[in-house]
Structure formats: structure tokens, C-alpha cells
Amino acid sequence: MRELILLRHAHAEPAQPGQADAERPLSLRGQAEAEAAARWLAGEGLRPVRVLCSPARRTRETLERVLSVLGYVDVRYEPRIYEAVPGTLMALVEEHAEAGRLLMVGHNPGFEQVAALLHSGQSSDFRGMPTAGIAVLALPAEGPVEPGIGRLTRFWWP
């Protein structure tokens, strides 16, 4: 088996006039959420082999706080995560199949939809994923990443 960890970015400040959505920073609440997520991951022994992170500021800031607790991990900033649909996210998981435990840091609605799609086979079966929420899915060690192949093993939020 391999594991996929989906971490939605922590709470971000609303966009200021003229500010691009991708440049929104974490709020003070978001900083605390990201630190809580880091402690939970460490406490559960969920240290990833590789991280794929959206290049948006709020995801990068979330990841910085997680890595301050977990330590060095192979990090790759992946623009396809920003505004991704479930099919794009599943393709990324398949591209990084050799990483036995992959952490992806990104956004909704894509993350909650891909979690539902991998678990139940239906992307409309999602229940919501709060900021800094974490879904951990067990996937088969080999084979294509397809709807319904995953098993949701843990779900956490601050």
C-alpha cells in the first residue's frame, strides 16, 4: 500500500483590492491551524517521502509551518494543483507513484472532490474539507489511480 495525504491550505486573509488570489497570505488563525496540522501529522507518524505543493502563497506558508515540525522533505511546487479538478490531481498522484507516502498541499473544491472520488468513486460524494483539513487515503501499491481504489483511513481538522 501507499499513502496519499491531502492537506488543504490553512485559513487565508481575504484578497485586498488589486491583490491576486494566489498572493493571499495566511491569517493569524491560519498560522495556528497550520501549526496544529503539523503537530497532528508528526504525532500520527505521517512523514511524507515527497510533497507536491501549489505555488499559491497560502499553500507555501502552510507547508513552511508543517516542515518546521516534520523536517526536510523532497518538496516540489506544482502549478497544476492550483484550481485543479480531480482528474488533474489523480494524474499527479500517478506521476509520483514511486513516493510511498505523498503529501499534497492545495485547495478546495478539488481536494475534497478527489478524496471522495478516490474513496467512493463519486466526486459528488464529498462532505467538505475545512481549512487545514487533512485526508489520508490508502492506495494500492501498484496500478493506475482510478475512482474508488482508495480507502479513507484518517480525516482531521483543527
Secondary structure as UniProt FT lines:
FT   STRAND          2..8
FT   TURN            17..18
FT   HELIX           21..23
FT   HELIX           28..43
FT   TURN            44..45
FT   STRAND          50..53
FT   HELIX           57..70
FT   STRAND          74..77
FT   HELIX           79..81
FT   TURN            82..83
FT   HELIX           86..95
FT   TURN            96..98
FT   STRAND          101..106
FT   TURN            108..109
FT   HELIX           110..120
FT   HELIX           123..125
FT   TURN            131..132
FT   STRAND          134..139
FT   TURN            147..148
FT   STRAND          151..156
//
